């Protein structure tokens, strides 16, 4: 249930970020059950600090 909530939170954040530009992303499996997510945006208004805090 917790992983689903994190996924929903990530999707919401991605939609907010991509509202003014293109958003691309990919996930790379690291270990069983873990993903390394890479999100890139061409939107100059993307809050890099908010993204960093989200993933830490």
C-alpha positions as semicolon CSV with decimal commas, in nm:
position;residue;x (nm);y (nm);z (nm)
1;X;0,000;0,000;0,000
2;X;0,287;0,240;0,084
3;X;0,455;0,184;-0,255
4;X;0,126;0,263;-0,430
5;X;0,096;0,590;-0,236
6;X;0,452;0,685;-0,336
7;X;0,368;0,606;-0,699
8;X;0,060;0,828;-0,686
9;X;0,263;1,108;-0,526
10;X;0,530;1,077;-0,795
11;X;0,268;1,080;-1,072
12;X;0,109;1,393;-0,924
13;X;0,448;1,566;-0,903
14;X;0,532;1,462;-1,260
15;X;0,200;1,601;-1,389
16;X;0,264;1,930;-1,208
17;X;0,614;1,956;-1,352
18;X;0,507;1,866;-1,704
19;X;0,216;2,110;-1,720
20;X;0,438;2,372;-1,883
21;X;0,675;2,153;-2,081
22;X;0,773;1,807;-2,187
23;X;0,859;1,549;-1,925
24;X;1,050;1,232;-1,988
25;X;1,151;0,968;-1,744
26;X;1,280;0,618;-1,707
27;X;1,326;0,372;-1,426
28;X;1,624;0,146;-1,384
29;X;1,595;-0,161;-1,158
30;X;1,877;-0,156;-0,902
31;X;1,785;-0,428;-0,656
32;X;1,472;-0,630;-0,608
33;X;1,193;-0,387;-0,524
34;X;1,400;-0,070;-0,578
35;X;1,405;0,167;-0,873
36;X;1,643;0,446;-0,967
37;X;1,422;0,712;-1,128
38;X;1,556;0,970;-1,371
39;X;1,323;1,257;-1,456
40;X;1,411;1,531;-1,703
41;X;1,207;1,834;-1,799
42;X;1,250;2,115;-2,048
43;X;1,036;2,339;-1,824
44;X;1,259;2,613;-1,680
45;X;1,020;2,653;-1,386
46;X;1,086;2,303;-1,252
47;X;1,178;2,332;-0,885
48;X;1,497;2,125;-0,861
49;X;1,504;2,152;-0,481
50;X;1,150;2,013;-0,454
51;X;1,249;1,720;-0,675
52;X;1,560;1,654;-0,469
53;X;1,363;1,663;-0,144
54;X;1,102;1,428;-0,288
55;X;1,358;1,161;-0,365
56;X;1,558;1,196;-0,041
